[in-house]
Amino acid sequence: MRLFLLPISTRRSLIYCEKIHDKAPKDRSIIDKVTIKANETWAAWEKDQKAIWDWKKKVTFYGNHALKRIPYEEWGLKTLPSLTAQRRQAIIDGKEKYEVMFPGRYLKEDKLPGILEKLAKERQLMHRSKLMWSVIIMPFTAPFMLIPVIPNLPFFYVLYRAYSHWTALRGSKFLEFLLKHNLPKPTSSLALDEAYTAGLMYPTRQLSRAAPKPTEEQADEVARVVAQQTNNDTEDVMVLQRWNGKLIAEQFHLPDMEVEIERAVEQVEKSIKSKEELMEEKLELEKATGTAGERAQDLLPDHITEKIHEEAEHVAEEAKKQAEQGVKEAKVDAAEKKQGN
């Protein structure tokens, strides 16, 4: 099983566990079935345009904003599996292999044990306490059942938070058990080094995707500039871009990883520095592998940059068409509702 330790900044990292293959419907637990059903319902609500006062779309809109505020550390721990008796014995017997992949140029291997132990133990007490309080609060949400049409949203929110704290606590205990048995095995990933370096060298996903892979010399230079920006480890510096999450997820064929990275980057960016400071640091990194003040993107061949511009124009045109179609559909719906009244 592969775990990923992804530095978001020079001081904060996201843990992500590769998902175990989905179970067959007959082998799913009640919790698995309820979770799948809840996800399907939420996705359907996001698209529903027929509910009275559009309450379903409003609930999902504000609900998604609330979910973004859940700490990325909690989301990361939730990706870890539960420590079942069978898995516990397999770990003790050495029958299951675990490795933790990380970008070696941007996260030193000797720091891994401390980071993993902190992720495993630091939040256990908090998740246990909040799980208990969520369960205590649930009965007090019962009066909201009397509201017609709309379901008992406070109850389902508290239920979800209880489930979220439980899965995060479960994941932290799994990670703690792995560390007690000297697992997982650290594996420095060249692919992650390249993805991080490209993300710091170029300003957009399109340029990063189209450009040649960074050389080892370029990766070393960018990593050196990052270390320099920390001012002898006294400052926290971003090393991962939000848009780069998609490229890393594609690299390892893990689509669910994208949203986890984007959420973590957004939260860390907001907490450490102003937008202006982040832009200044990013520009310095883009110039790290250039010459005479040029950025890495300025050194790309013309055919690559022309291709990027063509793709950007195509995307903009498609977005414009979709927006126009959405306006037309909205007008038709409004007319139909007016006729119905």
C-alpha positions in Angstrom: 0.0 0.0 0.0 1.3 3.4 -0.9 1.2 6.5 1.3 2.2 9.9 0.1 3.7 12.6 2.4 3.4 15.8 0.3 5.0 19.0 1.7 2.6 21.9 1.1 5.1 24.3 2.6 8.5 23.9 4.2 6.7 23.3 7.6 3.4 21.6 6.7 2.7 18.4 5.0 -0.3 16.4 3.8 -0.6 12.7 4.2 -2.6 10.8 1.6 -3.2 7.1 1.4 -3.8 5.3 -1.9 -7.4 4.0 -1.9 -7.9 0.3 -1.6 -9.8 -1.2 -4.5 -13.6 -0.7 -4.0 -15.3 -3.6 -2.5 -18.0 -5.5 -4.4 -21.5 -4.4 -3.4 -22.2 -7.6 -1.5 -19.0 -7.1 0.6 -19.7 -3.5 1.6 -20.5 -2.7 5.2 -23.5 -0.7 6.3 -21.3 2.4 6.8 -19.8 2.0 3.2 -23.3 1.8 1.8 -24.6 4.8 3.7 -21.5 6.8 2.7 -21.9 6.0 -1.0 -25.6 6.8 -0.9 -24.9 10.1 0.9 -22.3 11.1 -1.8 -24.7 10.2 -4.6 -27.5 12.3 -2.9 -25.2 15.3 -2.4 -24.1 15.1 -6.1 -27.7 15.0 -7.2 -28.7 18.0 -5.0 -25.9 20.0 -6.6 -27.5 19.7 -10.0 -31.2 19.8 -8.9 -33.0 22.9 -10.3 -36.5 21.9 -9.5 -36.6 22.1 -5.7 -38.7 24.9 -4.1 -36.6 28.1 -3.7 -33.6 26.1 -5.1 -33.0 24.9 -1.5 -31.0 21.8 -2.5 -28.5 23.8 -4.5 -28.2 26.4 -1.8 -27.6 23.7 0.8 -24.8 22.1 -1.2 -23.3 25.6 -2.0 -23.0 26.6 1.6 -22.2 23.0 2.7 -19.2 22.9 0.3 -18.0 26.1 1.8 -18.3 24.6 5.3 -16.4 21.5 4.2 -13.5 23.6 2.9 -13.0 24.9 6.4 -12.4 21.4 7.8 -8.6 21.2 8.4 -6.7 19.4 5.6 -4.9 17.3 8.3 -8.3 15.8 9.1 -9.1 15.0 5.4 -5.7 13.4 5.0 -6.1 11.1 8.0 -9.5 10.1 6.7 -7.9 8.6 3.6 -6.1 6.0 5.8 -7.8 2.6 6.3 -9.1 1.3 9.6 -6.9 -0.9 11.8 -9.0 -4.1 11.6 -7.9 -7.2 13.5 -7.0 -8.9 10.2 -4.9 -5.9 9.1 -3.2 -5.6 12.5 -2.1 -9.3 12.4 -0.9 -8.9 8.8 1.3 -6.0 9.8 2.7 -7.9 12.8 3.4 -10.9 10.6 5.0 -8.8 7.9 2.5 -9.9 5.3 1.6 -6.4 4.2 4.0 -4.0 2.6 3.7 -0.2 3.1 5.8 2.6 1.6 5.6 6.3 2.0 6.5 8.3 -1.1 7.8 11.9 -0.8 9.8 14.4 -2.9 13.3 14.0 -1.6 14.5 17.4 -2.7 11.8 19.3 -0.9 11.4 17.0 2.2 14.5 15.5 3.8 14.2 11.8 4.7 15.5 12.3 8.3 12.4 14.5 9.0 9.9 11.9 8.0 9.6 10.0 11.3 8.9 13.2 13.2 6.3 14.5 10.7 4.5 11.1 10.6 4.5 10.7 14.4 3.1 14.2 14.7 0.4 13.5 12.2 -0.5 10.2 14.0 -0.6 11.5 17.6 -1.2 15.3 17.6 -4.9 15.3 16.7 -6.1 12.1 18.4 -7.3 13.8 21.6 -9.1 16.5 19.7 -10.9 14.1 17.3 -11.9 11.9 20.3 -13.3 14.9 22.2 -15.2 16.4 19.2 -16.6 12.9 18.3 -18.0 12.7 21.8 -19.5 16.2 21.7 -21.0 15.5 18.3 -22.8 12.5 19.6 -24.0 14.4 22.7 -25.4 17.3 20.5 -27.3 15.0 18.1 -30.5 14.6 20.3 -30.8 18.4 20.6 -31.2 18.6 16.8 -34.5 16.6 16.9 -36.9 19.6 16.9 -35.7 20.6 13.4 -37.5 17.5 12.2 -40.7 19.5 12.4 -39.7 21.8 9.6 -41.7 20.7 6.5 -40.1 19.8 3.1 -36.5 20.4 4.1 -34.8 17.5 5.9 -33.2 17.8 9.4 -30.0 19.5 8.1 -28.5 20.3 11.6 -28.8 16.6 12.5 -27.1 15.4 9.3 -24.4 17.9 9.7 -23.6 16.9 13.3 -23.8 13.2 12.2 -21.4 13.9 9.4 -18.9 15.7 11.7 -19.1 12.7 14.1 -18.4 10.3 11.3 -15.5 12.6 10.0 -13.9 12.7 13.5 -14.3 9.0 13.9 -12.6 8.2 10.5 -9.8 10.6 11.2 -9.2 9.1 14.6 -9.3 5.6 13.1 -6.7 6.7 10.5 -4.4 8.3 13.1 -4.4 5.0 15.1 -3.6 3.0 12.0 -0.7 5.3 11.2 0.5 5.1 14.8 0.4 1.3 14.7 2.5 1.3 11.5 5.1 3.5 13.0 5.4 1.2 16.1 6.3 -1.6 13.7 8.9 0.6 11.8 6.6 1.0 8.8 6.1 2.4 6.2 9.3 2.3 4.2 10.5 5.8 3.0 10.7 6.0 -0.8 12.1 9.2 -2.4 10.2 9.7 -5.6 11.9 11.3 -8.7 8.4 11.8 -10.2 7.3 13.9 -7.3 10.6 15.9 -7.4 9.9 16.7 -11.1 6.3 17.6 -10.5 7.2 19.9 -7.6 10.0 21.5 -9.5 7.9 22.1 -12.6 5.2 23.6 -10.5 7.7 26.1 -9.0 9.3 26.9 -12.3 6.2 27.7 -14.3 3.2 29.9 -13.5 0.4 27.7 -15.0 -0.6 24.1 -15.2 -0.6 24.3 -19.0 3.0 25.4 -19.2 4.1 22.9 -16.6 2.4 20.1 -18.6 3.7 21.1 -22.0 7.3 22.0 -20.9 10.1 19.4 -20.9 10.7 17.6 -17.6 13.0 19.6 -15.3 16.6 18.4 -15.3 18.4 17.4 -12.1 20.4 20.6 -12.1 17.2 22.7 -12.4 15.6 20.7 -9.6 18.6 21.3 -7.4 18.6 25.0 -8.1 14.9 25.4 -7.4 15.3 23.4 -4.1 18.3 25.6 -3.2 16.2 28.8 -3.7 13.4 27.4 -1.6 15.8 26.7 1.2 17.2 30.2 0.9 13.7 31.7 1.1 13.2 30.0 4.5 15.9 32.2 6.0 17.6 29.4 7.9 14.3 27.6 8.6 12.8 30.7 10.4 10.1 31.2 7.8 7.5 29.0 6.2 7.6 28.9 2.4 5.1 27.4 0.0 6.5 24.6 -2.2 3.2 23.3 -3.8 0.9 25.1 -6.1 -2.9 24.6 -6.0 -3.1 23.8 -9.8 -0.3 21.3 -9.5 -2.5 18.9 -7.6 -4.1 17.7 -10.8 -0.7 17.0 -12.4 0.5 15.0 -9.4 -2.8 13.1 -9.2 -2.5 12.2 -12.9 1.1 11.2 -12.5 0.1 8.5 -10.0 -3.4 7.7 -11.4 -5.1 8.9 -8.2 -7.9 11.3 -9.2 -9.1 11.7 -5.6 -5.7 13.1 -4.6 -6.3 16.3 -6.6 -9.0 17.8 -4.4 -7.0 16.9 -1.2 -4.0 18.8 -2.5 -6.0 21.8 -3.6 -7.8 22.1 -0.3 -4.5 21.8 1.7 -2.7 24.4 -0.5 -5.6 26.8 -0.1 -5.7 26.5 3.7 -1.9 26.8 4.1 -1.7 29.8 1.7 -4.3 31.7 3.8 -2.6 31.0 7.0 1.1 31.8 6.4 1.5 34.8 4.1 -0.2 37.5 2.1 -0.9 37.0 -1.5 1.7 39.6 -2.5 4.4 37.8 -0.6 3.5 34.5 -2.2 3.6 36.0 -5.6 7.1 37.5 -5.0 8.4 34.1 -3.8 6.9 32.4 -6.8 8.4 34.8 -9.2 11.8 34.3 -7.6 11.5 30.6 -8.0 10.4 30.9 -11.7 13.6 32.9 -12.3 15.8 30.3 -10.5 16.6 28.3 -13.6 16.6 31.2 -16.0 19.3 33.5 -17.1 19.7 37.3 -16.9 16.5 37.6 -14.9 14.4 35.6 -17.3 11.7 33.2 -16.1 11.7 29.5 -17.0 8.7 30.0 -19.2 10.6 32.6 -21.3 13.1 29.9 -22.3 10.5 27.6 -23.7 10.4 27.1 -27.5 7.8 29.1 -29.4 5.8 26.1 -30.6 5.1 25.2 -26.9 4.0 28.7 -25.9 1.9 29.0 -29.1 0.2 25.7 -28.3 -0.6 26.9 -24.8 -2.1 30.1 -26.1 -4.3 28.2 -28.6 -5.5 25.9 -25.8 -6.3 28.8 -23.5 -8.3 30.5 -26.3 -10.2 27.3 -26.9 -11.0 26.8 -23.2 -12.2 30.4 -23.0 -14.4 30.0 -26.1 -15.9 26.8 -24.6 -16.6 28.5 -21.3 -18.3 31.4 -23.1 -20.5 28.9 -25.0 -21.5 27.1 -21.8 -22.3 30.4 -20.1 -24.5 31.4 -23.0 -26.2 28.0 -23.0 -26.8 28.3 -19.2 -28.4 31.7 -19.7 -30.7 30.3 -22.3 -31.7 27.3 -20.2 -32.4 29.6 -17.2 -34.7 31.8 -19.3 -36.6 28.7 -20.5 -37.0 27.5 -16.9 -38.2 30.9 -15.8 -40.7 31.0 -18.7 -42.0 27.5 -17.8 -42.4 28.4 -14.2 -44.3 31.6 -15.1 -46.7 29.6 -17.3 -47.2 27.1 -14.6 -48.2 29.8 -12.1 
